[in-house]
Amino acid sequence: MAKVLELIFVTEEGKSATISVDNPKEPVEVNTVKLAMEKIIAGNVFVTASGDFVDLKAARLVERNVEEVELI
């Protein structure tokens, strides 16, 4: 099972931009995630086609299961 923490931000143009973090430390703590996202916005280090990150939109932990199908 692969887990990814998706940090979703609002950009200057009102669009969404997502940063994905593979294999996040668990348990994922809400306050830690929120603080990290606020620091990312304050640091203004990411550039998108729709402008800088201006607000928090969401964060979610995505779990993906992959089952290989053997072909004969």
C-alpha positions in Angstrom: 0.0 0.0 0.0 1.4 3.3 -1.1 0.4 6.4 0.9 0.7 9.9 -0.2 -0.1 13.1 1.7 -1.6 15.7 -0.6 -1.3 19.3 0.4 -3.7 21.4 -1.6 -3.4 25.2 -1.8 -5.3 28.1 -3.4 -3.3 30.2 -5.9 -3.6 33.9 -6.7 -6.0 33.1 -9.5 -8.2 31.0 -7.3 -7.1 27.7 -8.7 -5.9 24.7 -6.8 -2.3 23.5 -6.6 -1.2 20.3 -5.0 2.1 19.2 -3.4 2.4 15.4 -2.9 4.5 13.9 -0.1 5.2 10.2 -0.5 5.3 7.9 2.6 4.4 10.6 5.2 5.3 10.0 8.8 2.3 8.5 10.6 0.2 9.2 12.3 -0.4 12.4 10.3 -1.2 15.2 12.8 -3.5 18.0 11.7 -1.7 20.8 13.5 1.7 19.7 12.0 0.3 19.6 8.5 -1.4 23.0 8.9 1.8 24.6 10.3 3.8 23.1 7.4 1.4 24.4 4.8 1.4 27.9 6.4 5.2 27.9 6.3 5.1 26.9 2.6 2.9 29.8 1.9 5.0 32.2 3.9 8.2 31.0 2.3 6.8 31.7 -1.2 9.1 29.2 -2.8 6.8 27.5 -5.2 5.8 29.0 -8.6 2.8 27.9 -10.5 1.2 29.1 -13.8 -1.7 30.4 -11.8 0.4 32.4 -9.3 1.7 32.0 -5.8 0.1 30.0 -3.0 -2.2 32.3 -1.1 -4.3 30.1 1.2 -4.9 26.6 2.5 -7.6 24.5 0.7 -7.2 21.0 2.0 -5.0 18.1 3.0 -5.7 14.5 2.5 -4.0 11.1 3.0 -4.4 9.0 -0.1 -3.9 5.2 0.1 -3.5 3.2 -3.1 -3.5 -0.5 -3.5 -2.1 -2.0 -6.7 -2.7 -5.6 -7.6 -0.7 -7.0 -10.5 -2.6 -9.1 -13.0 -0.4 -11.8 -14.5 -0.7 -12.1 -18.2 -0.1 -15.4 -19.9 
